[in-house]
């Protein structure tokens, strides 16, 4: 479901004639200088809640430009609003898109936004989509005979105690703690 939401916005950004790049990331990554503008930035996280057999979701996205000077800011904000509005209206009337945009969306104009002083509009969009879980496949996801594997937290090593002093016979275990995914 999350991938379908991201792909829905990615497709709209890719097909819009003005937008030059799409990003789905945390907000603090905006303005790093690697983006081509005008930019469509879909913010992570996307939030949602379950309502019976539908999901109510909220997504934030920004349409951003980098102005050459202050005189361009208001025009770029207006253009960003127009682009965002066009995208929302296109999603509403696209029958191939499995979501319904709610009329509760809002916008916020942006100026001197992040490190590259971008400007534009940020949209907060509420939309619903049906629960697409195939209920016939639920039992396929479970195993009633499964049990968790039990592993020892540390390698076993011998300890010889003489009075109050302890002597370690083997070396302590080597911990290979990963600090990144690689």
N, C-alpha and C positions, 0 to 999 in steps of 0.2 A: 504494500500500500504506500509506504513512504517513497519508494522508487517511482511509483506512478505519479505522485504529486510533484516530485522533482522533475520528472520527465515532461509533465504537462507544462510547467513554467519554462523549462529549457526549450521546448519546441516553440512556444510563443516568442521567446527571445530570439531564437535562431531565425524564425520566419519574419520577424518584424524588420522592415527595411532600414531602420535607423540604428538599431542595437548592433554593436560590434563584438560584444563578449558576454558570457554568462558565467556566473560563479555561484556555487552553493557552499557556504562556509560560515564560520563564526564572524560576528560583526567586527571584532578587533583586527581582522585581517584586511579590511577595506583600506585602500589608499597606500598599498605597499609599493606601488609604481609598476607592477607587472601587468596591470589590466589595460585593455584597449577600451577607450571611451567613445561613444556612449556605452554605458555598462548596465547590465541587469544583474543585481545582486540579491539572490534569495538567501535569507538569513537562516542559519541553523541556531537554535532548534525550531522545528515546526511543532506546534502543540495540538493536542486533540483530546476529545473525550467521547465516550460511548453513550449514545442515546438509543436504547432499544436495538434496532437493527441498522442504525446509521451511525456514522462517525461525524462529529462536529469538529472541524479543524480550524486552526488559525495559522496563517503564514504572513511573514513580513518580507517585503521586497522593496528594493530601491532602484530607481532609474537615476543614474549619475552621469554628469558631464564635468569636464574640467575647464573652467572659464579662463580666458587669457587675462581678463581684468574684471573689476566689480560691475562694470556696465552691462556685462553679459548675464549676470546671475539671474535676474528676474525673468529674462527671456528663456534661459535654460530651465528654470523652475517650471515655467508655463509649459514648455515643450515636454519636460519629464512627466508632468501631470497628464498631458494629452496622451503620451505613449502608454502610461500605466492604465489610464481609462480605456484606451483602445484594446489593450490586452485583456482587461477584465470583461469588457463587453464581448470580445471574441470568444472567451472561454464560456460565457453565459449562453451563447447561441450556437456553440459547437456541440452537436449531438453525439459526436464520437468521444467527447470528454466525459468521464463518469462522475463529475462533480456538479453541484449547483452552488453558484456564488450567492451568498446572502446579501441583502441590501444594507447590511450594517458595516460595510467596509469604511475605512477612514484613511486620511492621508496627512502628511506632515511635510512642509517644505524644508529643504536643507540648504545650508550656506556654510562655507568654510568647513566642510565635513571631512574629518580625519586628516591625515598627513598631507594629502595632495590638494587640499582645499577644494574638493569637489562640491558641486551643488546639484540640486534636483529635487526629487520627491520620494518619500518613503511611504509605502502603502501597507496597511494592516487589513488583511482580507479574511473574512469568515466564510467557510464553505462546508457543505455537507456531502457525504458520499455514503453509499450503502455498504454494509458489512459484506465483503466479498468472500468470506470464509466458506469453503465448501464443507458443510456439516457432515457429509457422508465420509469425509476423509479424516475426521477428528481422531477416531480410534487408531488410525494408521500412525499417528504421531506418538503413541504411548506403548509401553511394554510392561505388563503387570509383573513379569519375572525379573525385571532389571533391578540391580542393586548398585550402589555406589562402590567404586573401588576404594579400598582402604590402603593407604600408603603410609610408611613411617615418615614423620616430619624431618628427622635427622638420621644420618647414618649411625649405626650403633658403634660405640667405642668402649673399650674396657677401662675401668677405673680401679686402681689399687689404693686403698686407704691405709695409711700407717699413722696412728694417733690422730692428730688434727690436720695432717698434711695429706693432700691428694696428689697422686702422680698419674698423668695421662699416658697410657701405653701407646695408643695410636694417635696420629695427628687429628686435629679437629677437622670437621668436614669443610670442604671448600665450597663457598657459596658463589654461584655464578648468577648474580642479580642483573637482569636485563634492565637497561635504562631507556631503551627505545625498542620499537617493534622490529627492527632489523637485526 
